[in-house]
Amino acid sequence: MTDETISRCGWTGGDPLYNRYHDDEWGVPVHDDIQLFEMLALEAAQAGLSWITVLRRREAYRELFDHFDPRVVARYDEARIAELLQNPRIIRNQLKIRSVVSNANKFLKIQDEFGSFEAYIWRFVGGKPRHNCFQSMAEIPPRTAESDAMSKDLKKRGFSFVGSTICYAFMQSCGLVNDHVRGCFRFPCD
């Protein structure tokens, strides 16, 4: 089977970068705190934009945000934020960049409280991935009761750019939910 003959979810559109992300990451459970922080930051950067816009800048984000180590990012000062705002390799939205720094501080507090961010975030799905069995992309909701609860709790803890729709996209990207549709080679149900 060649890459062109593999049946995937329709959102990839055949783009090789999207295909790799779809095949290797989307819907795969993530339990590493650094990866979880990265995806939370990237999903926030994506707000109002297409995911491919962020995905194409992902390596630059990793480099410029110290590989998403929340302990390092939490210490960024105004000079570092100003540098990031001038770098054309990432999305230079001041609110989004500042949210990564602020969210890093909140992330560390959750790690202290729960032992890890992973222990905290997976509670919203009862500790195991939800495998949905949708026929088409049109059936996939933009938010769920779980993403609503996650958003509400993260906001209560001071996080920004964590609306329910962003939280649901985060849940999909980190495998808290698996929304590969029927007919996709990654479809989890039968």
N, C-alpha and C positions, 0 to 999 in steps of 0.2 A: 504494500500500500504506500503510495507516494503522498507527500504533504498535500497535494491538490485533491486527492481522492478521499482524504479523511473528512468525515462529517463532523462539523463543529457547530457551536452556538452561532447564530447569525450575526452577532455584534462584532465579530472579528473582521468581517468584510474581506478576508483573504490577506490582510496586511501581515507580513512575516513577523513583525514585532508583536502585534496583537495575538497572532497564532501561538507564538512561544509563551506569552503570558497566559493565554487561555489554557494551553496544554499542560504547562508546568506549575502554575501558581494558583489561578483562580479556582476557588473552592477547595484548595488543599489546606487542611488544618495547620495553623501556625501557633506554636507554643513558646517561641523565643521572644523575650521582651524587646530586644532591639528591633527585630522584624515587625513586631506589633506597633512599636513607636514609629517606625518608618512608614508603615501603611496608614497609620492615623494621620501623619503629617502629609503624606501624598494625597490621601483622599480629601483632606482640607484644601490642599493646593488646587485640586480638581474642581472645586465648587464653581459652578457657572461655566465650566469649560468641558471639553471632551477628555476622556481618559487618555487617549493617545497623545494629547498635548503634554500631559504630565509624564507619561511613559517614555516619551522621546527625550525627556530631560532628567530621567531618573538617575542616571550615572552622575550627572552634574550635581543633582541634589545630594546624592550620597557623599560625594567629595566635599562639597561646600558646607554641608551640615555634619561634618565629622562622623560620617557613616551612621548617623542617627543615634549616637550614644547620648542618651538623655542627660547624663551627668555632665557632659561637656556642653551640650546645647543649652542647658539650664543656666550656664554661667556666661552666656553671650551678653556683651555690653552694647551700649549705643554705637560705638565705633564698629563693632562686628556687624551689627544690624545694618548700618549705613553701607558697609562693604557689600553685603548681600543684596541690598536694594539697587546697587549699581551693576550687578553682574547679569549680563544678558543671557546667560546659560540657564537661568531659572525664571520662573514667573515672578516678576518684581512687584508684587502686590504687598504693600506695607502691612496691611491687616493680617494677611496670611502668613507672612514671614514672622511678624511679632507673635502670632498665635502659636507657631511651632516652639518658640522660646518659652512663652508662658505655659503652654501645655506640657513642656518638658518638666517644668517645676511641679506641676500638678501630678504628672506621671510618677515622679519620684515619691511624692507623698502617698500615692496608691501603693507603690512597691513597699514602702515602709509599713503601711497599714495591713496589707494582705500577703506580704512576703514576695509577691511578684505581681506584675500587671496581668500576666496570663491567668493567675488564680482569680483575680478580680473580673476580668472581661468574659471569661468562659462561663461564669455564673449565669449570664443572661440567656444561655441556651442549655442550662442544666449540666454543663461540663462535657457535652458531646455534640458533634456537628448535627445540624438539622439537614436532612436530605429531602429536598422538595422534588416533586415529580410533575413538573410542568410540561405541557405539550409544546408550548411556543414561548418565545420571548415576551409576547404581549401579555401573558398570564403572570409574569413575575411582577410582584408589587414593588413600588418604590420605597415602601416602609412597612414595618410590621409592628405588632404589639411589643415584641422584643427590642426592636430598634428604637421604638418610642421610649421604652423603659431605660435603655442604655443612654440615649440622648439626654433624658431628664436627669439621670444620675450624674453623668459627666458634667452637664451644665451646673448642677448643684455643687459640684466639686470645683467649679471655676474654669472648666475647659471652654474653649471657643472653637467655632467651626465644627460643631458636633451635632448638627441638626439630625433629625431622624433619618432623612434620606442619605446623608453622608454616613451615618452609623450603619445603615443597611448595606451600603456599598462596601464599607469597611468589613462588615460581617461576611460578605461574599468574597472579598479579596483575601481574607484570612481564614476562610474555610469554616467559620462558625455556622454558615449555611452553605449548602451546595445547590446552586441553581442551574446546573447544566441541564439543558432541556432534552426531552425524549428525542432520540435520533442522533444526538451528539455522542461521540465515542467516549466521552467522560461521564455520560449519564449514570447516576448512581443507583437507579431503581429498576427493578424488573420483577 
